[in-house]
Amino acid sequence: MQDTSDVERMVSRKTVTIQIPDDLARGLEGIAAAQQKSVEQVALESLLSLFERASSPEAVLRAVRQLPHPSAAAVDDLEAAIAAARLPVRDEGAFDQRPPA
């Protein structure tokens, strides 16, 4: 018996051609390249997301899982920026100071 994951499922598709502005096409190409997907795959996923409930946990998880993972260098840069922006800890609050007598 074959495992169902090894069997390719046939899905009926209707071919539809749409015309989109050049800047939108370039945007789709950029997203597809960043996600290492085809332009068709990015477009289909985006269109399918319009029909899903935006608040469903599955939709949120799917969106988070599709985000590109940051590089180690990007994480290092973020941590350095956070460390540089830290303020010193003060034991005394702004209102704890007594006015001079």
SULRALIN-V472447 format. One record per helix or strand of 2 or more residues. SS is the DSSP state (h for helix, s for strand). FROM is the first residue (numbers start at 1). LEN is the number of residues. If there is no record, write none. Layout:
ss:SS from:FROM len:LEN
ss:SS from:FROM len:LEN
This chain:
ss:h from:4 len:3
ss:h from:22 len:14
ss:h from:39 len:13
ss:h from:57 len:10
ss:h from:72 len:14
